Amino acid sequence: MRAYYRKKLNKLLEAAGNEEFIQLLWATRMLQTDTPDVARKYFDPSTIPDGAIGAEFSNRLSIKQWEIETLANELMTVPKAKLRKSGKVRTLRWDHFQSSLSCANWLRDLENAEFSIQKSQQDIFIEMGRIAARQFDWQRGFVNIPQFYRNAYVYGQGECASYFEKTHGISLNRFSQIGFMLFVCLMNFPVIRNNATWATLDVKWEEIEKVLALIALPYPNAAKLARERRSKVIHTADKPSILRQAPCLRFGKNGERVRAPLPELILERVTSGVFYDVVGGGGAIRDDYGRRFEDYCFRYLSESLAGPEWEREFSYKKKPQSFASPDILCMVDGDLDIAVECKATRMSQEAMFGKDPMAARGYEDMTKAVFQLWRFFSHCRRGFTGRGVRDDAVGVVLTLDNWLTMAESLRRKVLEDAKNLADQKDPEITAVDRRPITFVAAPELERVLSVATHTSFKAALIESNSDERIGWRLDTMFRDANGDDLPEKRGYPYANDLGRLLPWWNDRPKRG
C-alpha cells in the first residue's frame, strides 16, 4: 500500500505549479487560523466545506501545520508531469481547498503505511520522540515573548552578537525586527515584493536582502537542497525540512516575489534559528552563548523559586585534580537539593529523525552531563566539595531543545552510557550517587516556573522519574499532577526587559 499512496500523492504534486501550490498551502494555513478572512479570496468559495474555516485540531478538515510543512517539502522533490502527446498537462487547482485536503489525506495514508510496514519493529519510544520533535513546537507556537527574550539573551549579546553582525552585515536587533515585519506581512498577504512600501516603514531593501540571505532561498535552490537531504531518509515523516533553514522561498527571475507557506517559521528562524548563524564562529562563540544560557537559567530559577539558596558553578579540588561543579546548584540548609547542568547545543536533523539518533551530534553531551551530575553527587557525599547532599537530591539536564521528550528508549540509553562512563572514570561513584535525572527543555521549565514553588518543583522532578511519568514533558506532568490546585499563573518575568535586548520591540506600533 505504501507504493500506492506514494503514487497517489505524487500524482497530485507533479500536477501542481510550484508557486501556485505554495500559495495554496499558505491560504490553507491562514484559513484555519483566527484570521481566516485574509485567505478567503484566494479560494473558490464553493470548494470550502462547512467546518473547514477555523477548523480545530480534532476536526477531520483540519490540516495540521506539520502536514503543510511536509507537503511544501515534498513538492520540491517530486518531478513535474511530462507533457502528453496532445501537448496538454493536467494541472492541480491552486484555488480549491479540496486540493489541499486531498494532498493531506494521501500524505496521512502514506505515513501510516510507512509506519505500519517499516517501523512496526522499531522501538515505539524512539518513534514517539520523533513525533514529539515534529509536532511539539507547532503545538506550543512560535509567537511568544519568552521565545524572543530567551534567544535574544543567549545569542544577542556580547561576542556572539558581535560575531553575528560582523559576519552577516546586520545587527541581530535589526535582523529580528525585519524578520518580525516579514512575518506580519506574510500573515496577511501570500507574497511580498520590493516596492516603496518598505521605505514608509523606514526599511531599506538592502536590509531586507541581508535578512533574506539568511532566511530565504530561491525556489530552485531550495528544491535542489530538498532533493539532496530528503533522499537520504526513507520515511516521509522523518525527512528534514528545508523550511527550518529557509522559511521564505523566492520566485521570479530575480527572486522578486517572496513567499512563506508557514510564516510562523520566520519567527523560529530569527529567534532560536540564530544558532545556525553563529555556531560556525568557533569555540569562543559557542562558549559565549553557552555561558549566557547558563546565566538565563540561573536567573530564572533563582528569581522564580524563592526560599532555597542558589549557587553558580565553582571549582574544587580532589587531589591531584581540580573539578568544576554543575552549572547551577540549589541548596537547602547548606545541603545540595537540586543540581542542574545546562546544555545549549541544538538538535541536528539526525538527532531528531535519524535511524541512529544516539550517533548524532549532541547525545554524547547528554551522557556527559549525566555523568558530571553523578560525579558531583559522589564528591559531595565523599566530602570533596565542602557541601553535603540531601537524601532526596536530584539532577536536571536543562537544554534549549526537547532532546528526550517522549523518547524513553533514548533516555535509557543516555543513562546506560553515563553509567558505563562512570564505571570507567570513577568506580567510587556508587548506586546512591546515581540520583534521578530529569531532562527538561527551557520552554518547559518556563511554563512550570510560571506556577511552581520550590516544593512543588522538587516534587515534580522526583515524580518525573517514576514509572508512570517516564517520558512525560515536565510541564504537562506538572499540570496533570496538580490539577485544580495550581496557583494563578505568573506572567513572564522578563517581558518588560525585552526592549533592552531588542530595542525595536519598544518602538513597534501598539495595538489599539
Number of C-alpha atoms within 10 A of each C-alpha: 12 17 11 13 20 18 14 17 24 22 18 22 26 20 20 23 16 20 16 14 23 23 22 26 26 25 29 32 24 25 24 23 16 10 14 17 15 15 23 17 11 19 18 13 12 8 12 17 11 8 13 18 22 18 18 15 12 9 11 12 22 20 23 20 20 18 19 22 20 21 21 24 22 21 23 23 21 18 12 18 16 12 10 9 7 6 7 9 13 14 13 18 19 23 22 18 24 15 20 23 17 14 21 21 17 19 23 17 19 23 19 17 19 21 18 11 12 12 14 11 9 11 13 15 17 23 21 18 24 22 18 21 24 21 15 13 15 15 13 11 13 19 13 10 13 19 17 22 24 22 24 24 20 25 29 26 18 14 17 25 22 17 21 23 18 11 13 16 13 16 17 26 20 18 24 25 19 20 22 19 19 22 20 15 14 22 23 16 17 23 20 15 14 16 10 11 10 14 11 9 9 8 15 13 15 10 15 18 13 16 23 22 13 19 22 25 23 21 20 14 14 22 22 12 17 21 17 12 16 20 14 11 16 13 19 21 22 22 22 24 22 24 24 15 19 21 25 29 26 25 18 11 8 8 15 15 17 22 25 28 28 25 23 20 25 28 24 22 23 25 24 20 18 22 20 13 17 21 16 11 15 9 9 11 21 20 14 17 26 18 17 23 24 23 17 17 22 21 13 17 17 18 13 18 20 11 14 16 16 20 16 14 13 13 10 14 12 11 8 5 7 9 17 13 22 25 20 24 24 23 21 16 10 14 18 22 21 23 24 27 23 25 21 23 20 19 19 14 17 18 21 26 24 20 16 11 18 17 12 17 15 18 21 14 14 25 21 18 24 28 25 20 26 28 23 22 30 23 24 19 18 15 12 16 20 12 16 20 23 18 12 13 21 25 26 22 21 25 26 20 20 24 26 29 26 23 24 20 18 21 25 12 14 23 20 13 18 22 20 14 16 21 14 9 12 12 10 13 21 16 10 12 21 22 20 20 24 25 24 24 23 21 19 19 20 19 20 21 22 17 19 24 16 17 11 18 18 17 14 22 23 19 19 22 17 11 8 9 15 18 24 18 21 25 19 12 19 23 17 11 16 13 10 8 8 14 12 9 12 12 10 15 13 13 12 12 13 19 15 13 17 20 14 16 19 13 9 10 8 7 4 3
